[in-house]
Amino acid sequence: MQIKQFSLGQLQTNCYIICKGSNCILVDPADDASFLLEELSRQNLNLIAMFATHGHFDHVLAVGEIQLSLKVPLYIHTKDLFLIKRLKETASHFLIENQHITPPSIIKFVPSGSFRLDGFKLKIIETPGHTPGGCCFYFREERVLFTGDTLFKGTVGRTDLSYSNRQDLEVSLKKLFVLPVGTTVYPGHGEETIIGQEEPLYHF
C-alpha cells in the first residue's frame, strides 16, 4: 500500500491518496479538486471511493467537484451529515476568498467495525469529540491510522464548538491508544507521528 500526502487549501488540510495497484481511495479530499484530479490522471489511478474523517468543510470541500468528473461516493459517519448540509454556509464564512462550492452528490455512511472495499481492508474507529461523527481509519496490516482532527502530533482536536464534547474526545483517544505503539498516525493537519509518542502525553 502506498500513501501520498498533500496539504491543500487555505487551512493546509492533509489529504491522502492511498493506493493498492492502480486502485486508490482519498482520505479527507480537502480543498483543491483540480489538483487532485490532475494527480489521479497523472498517476493513472482509478479512484474508487473517498472517506472523510469528519464533516468539516476543509476536509471535504473538493468532493462535490471531483464527483462531477468521477462518480465515486463519499463515505462519512451519519452523525456528521449536518456539517455536509452546512458546507456552503460554513466555507463562505471561514474562507478568505469567495469561491464556487459544489456540495457532495453521492454520500454513503461508513459502517461500524471492519470494512472491505476492492482490496482495501480498514477498520472504522468511531471517535466523536471534535465532531459527533468523527472517525479514524485504521489499516491493521500496515499499522497506519488516519486520525483527521481527533489526534495531531503533540495535541488533539478542539472541543470548544457547540457540537463538540471534551469527554467524548477523551474516550475516543483511549480507543486509539490501545493500538500498537509503532502505529503511524496520519493527522488532518501537520506532521505524522506514532501512537507510542502521543499516548504518554495524555493522562485521563
GIJOQUI-V900592 format. One line per field, one symbol per residue. ss: DSSP state (A for helix, B for strand, O for the rest). phi: phi as a letter, one per 30 degrees, with the letter a starting at -180 (. if undefined). psi: psi as a letter, one per 20 degrees, with the letter a starting at -180 (. if undefined). A space follows every 10 residues. Layout:
BEGIN
ss: ???
phi: ???
psi: ???
END
This chain:
BEGIN
ss: OBBBBBBBOO OOBBBBBBBB OOBBBBBOOO OOAAAAAAAA AAOOOBBBBB BOOOOOAAAA OOAAAAAAAO OOOBBBOAAA AAAAAOAAAA AAAAOOOOOO OOOOOOBBBO OOBBBBBOOB BBBBBBOOOO OOOOBBBBBO OOOBBBBBOO BBOOBBOOOO OOOOOAAAAA AAAAAAOOOO OOOBBBBOOO OOBBAAAAAA AOOO
phi: .cbccbcbid chddcbcccb icdbbcchdh badddddddd dddhccdcab bcdacdedcb ddeeddddcb dcdccadedc dddddceddd dddcddcdbd ccdecbbbcd ddidbcahjc bbcdcdbdkd bdcdbccccd dchbbcchcd bcdiabddbc ddcdaddddd ddddddddde ddddccddbi ddabeddced dbbc
psi: pqppppoqrh jlppqpopqo ciqrqppmic lmgggghggg ghilqopiqq pphrjqhiij higghgihho mqqppqqhij hhhhhjgggg ghhhqgpqqp poqqiopqpp rqbqppolip oqpoopmrfg rhkqqqopog hilqpoicjg projarqqkj qhjrogghhg gghhhhiiqp hjppporiqa qraqghhhgi ipo.
END
